[in-house]
Amino acid sequence: KGLLQRFGLPVFDDNDWRNLPPLKARVVKWESANRFLLDNGQVWEGFDPITYELAGKEIEIQARPHGQFALIVDGVNTTLRVMRLR
């Protein structure tokens, strides 16, 4: 599978990250200080410390250039880079 398919995102023929829909989910719980579990079973972790309280919140994860992803909380771009662990 390609990188985008492993992260549960659809693959488009032009591979332009700007055309990828955001992943919308609810944070179920924190798994560690910087790792959180989504209601769809995915586990994500921040590259930098996450200072937002995420448990119970609706979040978005948007694609960024070079296979990166950004966390959106309360409709505001937090500029926090995240990666999917599982």
N, C-alpha and C positions, 0 to 999 in steps of 0.2 A: 504494500500500500504506500501511497505517497504521503508526504508530510501532512497535508491538509486533511486527508482521509483519516489519518491516525488521530487527529484532534476533533473528529466528528464534524468537520466543515466540508461543504460540497466543493467539488473540483470543477472549475470553469476552464474552457478551452484556452482562453487568453492568459490565464494565470496572473491576472492583475488583482492584487490584494484589495484594491479599492472597490471591487465588485463583489467581494465576499460578504454575506450577511453576518451580522453580529450573533454571537451565541448569547441567548438570554436565559437566565436561570436564577433560582433562589439558593442562597448559601444556607446549608443545613447546619453546619457547625465548623468550628476550628479544629484542625487535626494537630496542629502545632502552632508555634508563635507566628508563623508566616505561611502556613499551609491550610487550605480550606476545602471542604467537601460541598459539592453542588447536589441539588435534588435529582439530577440525572445520573448521579454516581461518579462523575468525574472529580478528580482531585487536582487542584491547581496550587501553585506556589509562586510567591513574588520573588523577583530577583533582588529587590530592596525591601526593607521593612515596611509592612503594611500597617499604617497607623489608624485605619478606619475600622469601626466595628461593623463587621460584615454579617454576623450570624443573624439569620432571619430576613436579610435584605435581598431585594431583587437587584441583580447586577447584569452587566453586559461585558462580554469579552470581545474586543474588536481586533481584526487582523491589522497588522502594520507591515511595513516593508521588511524584506529579508527574512520572512518566516517568523517574525516576532508577533506578540499579542499584547494588548493594553487592556487594563481593567477600568471599567466605567461604573461608578457608584452614584446612585441618585441622579442619573442623567448627566453627571459632570465627569469629564475626562480627568482622571487622577494622575495621568502620566506615569502610572506604575506599570512596569513591564511584568508579565506573568508567563509561566510556562505550565503546560499540562504534564502531570506526573503519571496519571492513569485515567 
